[in-house]
Amino acid sequence: MSVTIRPYVNGGWEVDIRIELPDGTTIRERKKAPTSSKAAAQRWAEARERVLLIQGKPKRVKKEEVPETPTLKEFAPRFLSGYATANRLKPSGIAGKKSILNVHLIPLLGDKRLDAILTEDVQHLKSALGHRSPKTANNVLTVLGVMLRTAVEWGSIERVPCSIKMLPTTKGAVAFHDFDAFERLVEAARNDRQTHLIVLLGGEAGLRCGEMMALEWTDVDLNKRQLCVARSEWKGHVTVPKGGRLRYVPLTRRLTEALRDARHLRGPRVLSEADGAPLTQKVVQVLMRKVAKRANVTRGVHILRHTFCSHLAMRGAPARAIQELAGHQDLATTQGYMHLSPAALDAAIRLLETGTESRGDMLEAAGNRP
């Protein structure tokens, strides 16, 4: 055993302790003594020598390796599987997020670490989306925001590193068929039962395209003149309707007769091919494109749903009733049609006039007081 004391490079004293154990193992430790004088350093070294002789040299503690923050491209598959799929989002929602990642986010921000995405990068993203509509740009920004918040929840980053502000949007006028145009469309579709059903299911029951495709005969009660919207289809995936709940819609007489005439045993779906296979979205769109051309009206499938809501509003139906029949999750969506209701506008003006007359009577009565 030996203890050597020598001056330390930056001042103070360095101790060099060497111990040989009976099994031939050598313990050596060199470090700066925590004292200022040589004598104190000698005493500290001898005490340290006794500790090493009894306990041995302490093992070095390996520093825990901190995982490197993933890039957006590396985190994207985890986000899709661990967030979108795990939370059982609708297949269309998962596909939409995947498309936004592949088309917009990964090409522009894919190589950046999640904690290095700054507010300036978000602004560059907005600029790159300048040729897109504000709604599309906001959809991209929403996916980025959800991804960063998910990374915080999973411990991949400590905090969201940037500020994401949505672009202002304006709601345009809702396209729909007026009464005459819709009647022309119905007449043009009479020669084909499938097309006739599509027009009436959309225009007189308010069904979305996926809800029409997934409608089964067990959902239709011709005696009660009512159908139940219980499911929706998107590219072969059958899920619950948008909004997550089923709804019941009363049938018009015209739609009831069309369903009764089209009743078949080819399969469970109301809309089906000759072999019983369900109609695809593409087939429905082609049928509507052809009949819209014959009727000389705006083509499209979803415009039928707008027509349903618009006609109800124009005939004075309450907003809550339209919301329930159409399955709108938010009343604000329904209120977008209420400007079409002349009855509601007229009633509002009548209320204003009533209020004016009442105030006039009150002022006249006050003026006659002694």
C-alpha positions in Angstrom: 0.0 0.0 0.0 1.3 3.5 -0.8 0.0 7.0 -0.7 1.7 9.7 -2.8 0.9 13.4 -2.4 1.8 15.8 -5.3 0.8 19.3 -6.3 -2.3 19.5 -8.4 -2.1 21.3 -11.8 -4.7 24.0 -10.9 -3.7 24.3 -7.3 -4.2 22.2 -4.3 -3.0 18.6 -3.8 -3.5 15.4 -5.8 -3.5 12.1 -3.9 -2.4 8.9 -5.6 -3.5 5.8 -3.6 -2.3 2.3 -4.6 -3.5 -0.9 -2.8 -2.5 -4.5 -3.6 -5.0 -7.1 -2.3 -4.0 -10.6 -1.2 -5.4 -12.1 -4.5 -3.1 -9.9 -6.5 -5.7 -7.3 -7.5 -4.6 -3.7 -7.5 -6.8 -0.8 -6.5 -5.7 2.6 -7.6 -7.4 5.9 -7.2 -6.1 9.4 -8.1 -8.1 12.4 -7.3 -7.8 16.0 -6.0 -7.9 16.2 -2.2 -10.8 18.4 -0.8 -8.3 20.2 1.4 -5.8 23.1 0.9 -2.8 22.0 3.0 -0.5 19.1 2.3 -0.8 17.7 5.8 -4.5 17.7 5.6 -4.4 16.1 2.2 -2.1 13.3 3.7 -4.6 12.6 6.5 -7.5 12.6 4.0 -5.6 10.2 1.7 -4.9 7.8 4.6 -8.5 7.8 5.6 -9.6 7.2 2.0 -7.0 4.3 1.8 -8.7 2.5 4.7 -12.2 2.9 3.1 -10.9 1.5 -0.2 -9.2 -1.4 1.6 -12.5 -2.4 3.4 -15.1 -1.5 0.7 -13.2 -1.7 -2.5 -13.3 0.8 -5.3 -16.9 1.9 -6.1 -18.2 0.9 -9.5 -18.8 3.5 -12.0 -22.4 4.4 -12.5 -23.3 4.3 -16.1 -25.2 7.4 -17.3 -28.7 6.6 -18.5 -28.9 7.1 -22.2 -31.5 9.7 -23.0 -33.3 8.7 -26.2 -33.0 11.2 -29.0 -36.1 13.1 -29.8 -37.7 11.5 -32.9 -38.2 13.4 -36.1 -41.7 14.0 -37.4 -41.2 11.3 -40.1 -40.1 8.8 -37.4 -43.0 9.6 -35.1 -45.6 9.5 -37.8 -46.1 5.6 -37.8 -46.4 5.6 -34.0 -48.9 8.4 -34.2 -51.1 6.6 -36.7 -51.0 3.3 -34.9 -50.9 4.5 -31.3 -53.4 7.4 -31.6 -55.6 7.1 -34.7 -56.0 3.3 -34.8 -55.8 2.7 -31.0 -58.6 5.3 -30.4 -60.7 3.6 -33.1 -61.2 6.5 -35.3 -63.3 5.9 -38.4 -61.4 4.4 -41.3 -62.0 7.6 -43.3 -60.5 9.6 -40.5 -57.4 7.4 -40.3 -57.0 7.6 -44.0 -57.3 11.4 -43.9 -54.6 11.8 -41.3 -52.3 9.4 -43.2 -52.9 11.4 -46.4 -52.1 14.7 -44.7 -48.9 13.3 -43.2 -47.7 11.9 -46.5 -48.7 14.7 -48.8 -48.1 17.8 -46.6 -46.3 17.3 -43.2 -43.6 14.8 -44.0 -42.3 16.5 -47.2 -42.1 19.8 -45.4 -41.3 19.0 -41.8 -40.4 15.3 -41.9 -36.7 15.7 -41.1 -37.2 18.1 -38.2 -37.1 16.8 -34.6 -40.5 17.3 -32.9 -39.0 19.6 -30.3 -37.4 21.7 -33.0 -40.6 22.6 -34.9 -40.8 26.3 -34.3 -43.6 28.8 -34.8 -41.7 30.1 -37.9 -41.8 26.6 -39.4 -45.6 26.6 -38.9 -45.8 29.9 -40.8 -43.7 28.4 -43.6 -46.1 25.5 -43.7 -49.0 27.9 -44.1 -47.2 29.7 -46.9 -46.6 26.3 -48.7 -50.4 25.7 -48.4 -51.2 29.0 -49.9 -52.7 27.4 -53.0 -55.1 25.4 -50.8 -58.3 26.5 -49.3 -58.2 27.8 -45.7 -60.2 24.7 -44.6 -57.7 22.3 -46.1 -54.8 24.3 -44.5 -56.6 24.2 -41.1 -57.0 20.4 -41.4 -53.2 20.1 -41.9 -52.5 22.4 -38.9 -54.9 20.4 -36.8 -53.2 17.1 -37.5 -49.8 18.7 -36.6 -51.2 20.1 -33.4 -52.7 16.7 -32.3 -49.4 15.0 -33.2 -47.3 17.3 -31.0 -49.8 17.1 -28.1 -49.7 13.3 -28.3 -45.9 13.4 -28.3 -46.0 15.4 -25.1 -48.4 12.9 -23.5 -46.2 10.0 -24.5 -43.1 11.7 -23.1 -41.3 12.1 -26.4 -41.0 15.8 -25.9 -41.5 18.0 -22.8 -43.8 20.6 -24.3 -45.4 21.7 -27.6 -42.5 23.8 -29.1 -44.6 26.1 -31.3 -47.8 28.1 -31.5 -50.3 26.9 -34.1 -53.0 29.4 -35.1 -55.8 28.5 -37.5 -56.6 30.5 -40.6 -59.8 32.5 -40.7 -62.5 30.8 -42.8 -65.7 32.0 -44.3 -68.7 29.8 -44.8 -70.1 30.0 -48.3 -73.6 29.5 -49.4 -74.8 25.9 -49.3 -75.6 24.5 -52.7 -79.0 22.8 -53.1 -81.7 22.1 -55.6 -84.7 24.4 -55.4 -88.2 22.8 -55.5 -88.5 22.8 -59.3 -85.0 21.5 -59.9 -85.5 18.7 -57.4 -88.8 17.7 -59.1 -87.1 17.5 -62.4 -84.4 15.3 -60.9 -87.0 13.0 -59.4 -88.8 12.7 -62.8 -85.6 12.1 -64.6 -84.7 9.2 -62.3 -88.1 7.4 -62.4 -87.0 5.0 -65.2 -84.3 3.5 -62.9 -85.3 2.2 -59.5 -81.8 2.4 -58.0 -81.3 6.0 -59.2 -84.9 6.9 -58.1 -84.2 5.5 -54.6 -80.9 7.4 -54.3 -82.5 10.7 -55.2 -85.3 10.2 -52.7 -83.2 8.8 -49.9 -80.9 11.9 -50.2 -83.5 14.5 -51.0 -86.4 13.4 -48.8 -84.7 11.5 -46.0 -81.3 13.4 -45.8 -79.1 10.3 -46.0 -75.4 10.7 -46.7 -73.9 8.6 -49.5 -72.3 6.1 -47.1 -75.6 5.9 -45.2 -77.5 5.1 -48.4 -75.0 2.4 -49.3 -75.1 0.7 -45.9 -79.0 0.9 -45.5 -80.5 -2.6 -45.1 -84.0 -3.8 -45.4 -84.2 -4.5 -41.7 -83.7 -0.8 -41.1 -86.9 0.1 -43.1 -90.4 -0.2 -41.6 -92.8 0.4 -44.4 -95.8 0.0 -42.1 -94.7 2.7 -39.8 -93.2 4.7 -42.7 -89.9 5.1 -41.0 -86.3 4.1 -41.5 -83.4 3.8 -39.1 -80.0 5.2 -40.1 -77.8 2.8 -38.1 -74.6 2.4 -40.1 -72.4 4.0 -42.8 -69.9 2.5 -45.3 -66.7 3.9 -46.6 -64.6 1.8 -49.0 -65.9 -1.4 -47.7 -65.6 -0.4 -44.0 -69.0 -0.4 -42.2 -69.1 1.9 -39.2 -71.6 4.0 -37.2 -73.0 7.1 -38.9 -71.2 10.4 -38.6 -71.8 11.8 -35.1 -71.7 8.3 -33.6 -75.4 7.7 -33.1 -78.3 6.2 -35.0 -81.4 8.3 -35.9 -84.9 7.6 -37.1 -86.3 9.4 -40.1 -90.1 9.4 -41.1 -90.7 8.5 -44.7 -92.6 10.6 -47.2 -95.3 8.8 -49.2 -93.3 9.0 -52.3 -90.2 7.5 -50.7 -92.4 4.8 -49.1 -93.8 3.7 -52.5 -90.4 3.8 -54.1 -89.0 1.5 -51.4 -92.0 -0.8 -51.7 -91.6 -1.1 -55.4 -87.8 -1.7 -55.1 -88.2 -4.4 -52.5 -86.0 -7.4 -53.4 -84.5 -10.6 -52.0 -81.0 -10.3 -53.7 -79.3 -9.4 -50.4 -79.7 -7.4 -47.2 -78.8 -4.0 -48.7 -81.5 -1.8 -50.1 -79.1 -0.6 -52.9 -77.5 -3.6 -54.5 -76.4 -4.9 -57.9 -78.2 -7.7 -59.8 -76.1 -10.3 -58.0 -76.8 -8.9 -54.5 -73.5 -7.1 -54.1 -73.8 -3.7 -52.4 -73.4 -0.6 -54.6 -70.1 1.1 -54.3 -69.6 4.9 -53.9 -68.3 5.2 -57.5 -71.4 3.5 -58.9 -73.7 5.8 -56.8 -71.8 8.9 -58.1 -72.0 7.7 -61.7 -75.7 7.1 -61.5 -76.2 10.6 -60.0 -74.0 12.2 -62.7 -76.1 10.7 -65.5 -79.5 11.6 -64.0 -78.3 15.2 -63.1 -77.2 15.7 -66.7 -80.7 14.5 -68.0 -82.5 16.8 -65.5 -80.1 19.7 -66.3 -79.3 20.3 -62.6 -76.0 20.5 -60.5 -74.6 17.0 -60.2 -73.5 15.4 -57.0 -74.7 13.1 -54.2 -74.2 15.2 -51.1 -76.2 18.1 -52.6 -79.3 15.9 -52.1 -78.7 16.1 -48.4 -78.3 19.9 -48.6 -81.6 19.9 -50.5 -83.4 18.0 -47.8 -82.3 20.4 -45.0 -82.9 23.5 -47.2 -86.4 22.4 -48.2 -87.3 21.8 -44.5 -86.0 25.2 -43.5 -87.8 26.9 -46.4 -91.1 25.3 -45.2 -90.6 26.6 -41.7 -89.3 23.5 -39.8 -87.7 24.3 -36.5 -83.9 24.1 -36.3 -84.0 21.4 -33.6 -86.2 19.2 -35.8 -83.9 19.6 -38.8 -80.9 18.8 -36.6 -82.5 15.6 -35.4 -83.6 14.4 -38.8 -80.3 15.2 -40.5 -78.2 13.9 -37.6 -76.1 17.1 -37.3 -73.8 16.9 -34.2 -73.7 20.7 -33.9 -76.7 23.0 -34.0 -74.5 25.6 -35.7 -74.4 23.3 -38.8 -78.2 23.3 -38.9 -78.5 27.0 -38.4 -76.6 27.5 -41.7 -79.8 26.6 -43.4 -82.2 28.8 -41.4 -81.6 31.9 -43.4 -83.6 30.1 -46.1 -86.8 30.1 -44.0 -89.0 33.1 -45.0 -91.5 32.1 -42.3 -88.8 32.4 -39.6 -87.6 35.7 -40.9 -91.2 37.1 -41.2 -91.9 35.9 -37.6 -88.8 37.7 -36.4 -89.9 41.0 -38.0 -93.5 40.6 -36.6 -91.9 40.3 -33.2 -90.0 43.5 -33.7 -93.2 45.3 -34.8 -95.1 43.9 -31.9 -92.4 45.2 -29.6 -92.6 48.7 -31.3 -96.4 48.8 -30.9 -96.1 47.9 -27.2 -93.6 50.6 -26.6 -95.8 53.1 -28.4 -98.8 52.2 -26.3 -96.7 52.6 -23.2 -95.4 56.0 -24.2 -98.9 57.2 -25.1 -100.2 56.0 -21.8 -97.4 57.8 -20.0 -98.1 61.0 -21.9 -101.7 61.0 -20.8 -100.9 60.8 -17.1 -101.8 64.0 -15.1 
